[in-house]
Amino acid sequence: MTSPLDVPGPGALRRLRPGTPPPAPLVVRRDDVPASAWTGLHLDGVLAPLWRDTARVVDRTARDTTALDVPALDVPALDVIAHDDAALDGPSLGDAAAADAAPDVPVHPAVRAAAFAALVPARGAVGREAAAWVHAGGPPPGRVTVLVRSGARRPDPHPGRTTAEADLTDTDVVDVGGVRVTTVLRTAVDVARWLPTEDALRVLRRLRPVGLDPAAALHRLEAHAGGRGVRRARRTLRLV
């Protein structure tokens, strides 16, 4: 006869119950998975190309993520983004990721920002054309531009990164899923200054639907009066 003392209590039963597996990360880099699996995961629709050797996870809500070997992934720079959807602005990542298989549904900005996370130190921020891609999508840049405050040490050279000094203020930078990125307004000012006019116009017109006000950008540009590229930037912003 079983004694009541032998019956496990609720606490013991909870300890025996399998835990909830962690969600898949937002992005996976080629080096995160075996070489033989990289192509297969794309063909199976688990991963989709995002930027260079980084792919996005098409459906992070799927129960079967064993193909990614998620527990073995070593992506500490993405930890806050991969496991805290509540920190994201806009629609939830669960909803956005589930809908990403549809071609007319855009990728969440935090997913694009995650592609750059490993190349952006805490003292830096994604800027210029790369920041525009984070905010608005479109063709991805060949390299991420990392801006640091004037006088700060630049990141070490990397084939996927270019760096520049900039007079950034706290209001010029926004957190996108744990990655520092210049705001839409500051991004527009920098794009107008540093990109050739035709290239800048293509990028700036993509920023209009995500909040760019060309008049506000022209006003913000006056803070750089006399600086390099300002005259051209004025002409460019008036054409947007």
C-alpha positions in Angstrom: 0.0 0.0 0.0 1.4 3.4 -1.0 1.8 5.9 1.8 0.7 9.5 1.2 4.3 10.4 2.0 5.4 8.4 -1.1 3.2 10.5 -3.5 5.2 13.3 -5.2 3.8 16.7 -4.5 3.1 19.4 -7.1 6.6 20.9 -6.8 8.2 17.5 -7.6 5.9 17.0 -10.5 6.8 20.4 -12.0 10.5 19.5 -11.7 9.8 16.3 -13.6 7.9 18.0 -16.4 10.1 18.8 -19.5 11.0 22.5 -19.7 10.0 24.8 -22.5 12.8 24.9 -25.1 14.2 28.3 -25.8 13.0 30.0 -29.0 15.3 29.9 -32.0 17.4 33.0 -32.5 16.4 35.7 -34.9 19.3 35.1 -37.2 21.8 32.3 -37.8 25.3 32.8 -39.3 27.0 30.3 -41.6 29.5 29.4 -38.9 26.7 28.7 -36.4 25.7 25.4 -38.2 27.6 22.6 -39.8 28.6 23.4 -43.4 26.6 20.5 -44.7 23.4 21.8 -43.1 23.6 25.4 -44.3 22.2 24.8 -47.8 19.8 22.2 -46.6 18.2 24.5 -44.0 17.7 27.1 -46.8 16.2 24.5 -49.2 13.9 23.2 -46.4 12.6 26.7 -45.7 14.0 26.9 -42.2 16.4 29.7 -43.1 16.1 32.6 -45.7 19.0 34.8 -46.9 19.4 38.1 -45.1 22.8 39.6 -45.3 26.2 38.2 -46.4 26.7 35.0 -44.5 23.7 35.6 -42.2 20.3 34.1 -42.6 17.0 34.8 -40.8 15.0 32.1 -39.2 11.7 31.9 -41.1 9.5 30.7 -38.3 10.9 31.0 -34.7 7.5 29.7 -33.3 7.9 26.3 -34.9 8.0 23.4 -32.4 10.6 21.5 -34.4 13.8 23.6 -34.3 16.1 20.7 -33.8 17.6 21.3 -37.3 19.2 24.5 -35.9 20.7 22.7 -32.9 19.6 25.8 -31.0 21.1 24.9 -27.6 24.5 24.6 -29.2 24.5 28.0 -30.9 26.9 30.4 -29.4 25.5 33.9 -30.3 25.8 35.9 -27.0 25.5 39.2 -28.9 22.0 38.3 -29.9 20.8 36.9 -26.6 18.6 39.9 -25.6 17.0 40.0 -29.1 16.5 36.3 -29.5 14.8 35.7 -26.2 12.9 38.9 -25.4 10.3 39.8 -28.0 8.7 42.3 -25.6 11.7 44.5 -26.0 10.8 45.1 -29.7 8.8 48.0 -31.0 6.0 47.4 -33.4 4.3 44.0 -34.0 5.4 41.0 -32.0 8.2 38.9 -33.5 6.1 35.8 -33.1 3.5 37.2 -35.4 6.0 38.8 -37.8 8.2 35.7 -38.0 5.2 33.4 -38.7 4.1 35.7 -41.5 7.5 36.1 -43.1 7.0 33.2 -45.3 4.5 35.4 -47.3 6.5 37.5 -49.8 4.5 40.6 -49.2 5.2 40.7 -45.4 8.3 42.7 -44.5 11.0 41.4 -42.3 10.9 43.1 -38.8 13.6 45.8 -38.4 15.0 44.0 -35.4 15.8 41.0 -37.6 17.8 43.1 -39.9 19.5 44.8 -37.0 20.4 41.4 -35.6 22.4 40.7 -38.8 24.8 43.5 -37.8 24.9 42.8 -34.0 28.2 41.0 -33.9 29.9 43.8 -35.8 28.6 46.8 -33.7 30.5 47.4 -30.4 28.7 49.1 -27.5 30.3 52.4 -28.3 29.2 52.3 -31.9 25.9 52.6 -33.9 24.8 51.4 -37.2 24.6 54.4 -39.6 24.1 55.7 -43.1 22.9 53.2 -45.7 23.1 50.3 -43.3 20.8 52.1 -40.8 18.4 52.9 -43.7 18.2 49.2 -44.5 17.5 48.4 -40.8 14.6 50.9 -40.7 13.1 50.4 -44.2 14.5 47.3 -45.8 15.3 47.1 -49.5 18.6 46.0 -51.0 21.0 45.2 -48.2 24.3 47.1 -48.1 27.6 45.4 -48.9 29.0 46.3 -45.5 27.7 47.8 -42.3 28.7 51.3 -41.5 29.5 51.7 -37.8 29.6 55.2 -36.5 31.5 56.2 -33.3 31.5 59.5 -31.5 34.3 61.9 -32.6 37.5 61.0 -30.7 36.4 57.5 -29.8 38.4 54.4 -30.8 37.2 52.9 -34.0 36.4 49.2 -34.2 39.1 47.0 -35.7 39.1 46.4 -39.5 36.6 43.8 -40.7 35.6 42.8 -44.3 32.0 43.3 -43.4 32.3 46.6 -41.7 33.4 50.2 -42.5 33.7 52.8 -39.7 33.5 56.6 -39.4 33.5 59.2 -36.7 30.4 61.3 -36.2 29.1 64.0 -33.8 26.3 61.7 -32.5 24.1 62.8 -29.6 21.9 60.5 -27.5 18.8 61.7 -29.5 20.5 60.6 -32.7 20.5 56.9 -31.7 17.7 54.4 -31.1 17.7 50.9 -29.8 16.4 48.3 -32.4 16.2 44.9 -30.7 19.3 45.5 -28.7 21.4 47.1 -31.5 22.2 50.8 -31.6 21.1 52.4 -34.8 20.9 56.0 -35.9 17.3 57.3 -36.0 15.4 57.7 -39.2 16.0 61.5 -39.1 19.7 61.3 -38.4 20.1 58.5 -41.0 18.4 60.6 -43.6 20.8 63.5 -42.9 23.9 61.3 -43.1 22.7 59.5 -46.3 22.0 62.9 -48.0 25.5 64.1 -47.0 27.6 61.0 -47.7 26.0 59.1 -50.6 26.0 60.2 -54.3 22.8 62.1 -55.1 21.1 59.3 -57.1 22.0 56.6 -54.6 20.9 58.9 -51.7 17.5 59.6 -53.3 16.7 55.9 -53.7 17.5 55.3 -50.0 15.7 58.4 -48.8 12.5 57.6 -50.7 12.5 54.2 -48.9 12.6 56.1 -45.6 9.5 58.1 -46.3 7.0 55.3 -45.3 8.8 54.7 -42.0 8.6 58.3 -40.8 11.1 60.5 -42.7 10.0 64.1 -42.8 12.3 65.8 -45.4 11.5 69.3 -43.9 12.7 68.1 -40.5 15.8 66.6 -42.0 16.6 69.9 -43.7 16.2 71.6 -40.4 18.4 69.0 -38.6 21.0 69.4 -41.4 21.6 73.0 -40.3 23.4 71.7 -37.2 26.2 70.6 -39.7 26.3 73.9 -41.6 29.7 74.4 -43.2 30.5 70.7 -43.0 31.4 68.4 -45.8 28.5 67.4 -48.1 26.0 69.8 -46.5 25.3 71.8 -49.6 24.7 68.7 -51.7 22.6 67.3 -48.9 20.3 70.3 -49.0 19.7 69.9 -52.7 19.1 66.1 -52.3 16.6 66.5 -49.5 14.6 69.0 -51.4 14.1 66.4 -54.1 12.7 63.7 -51.8 
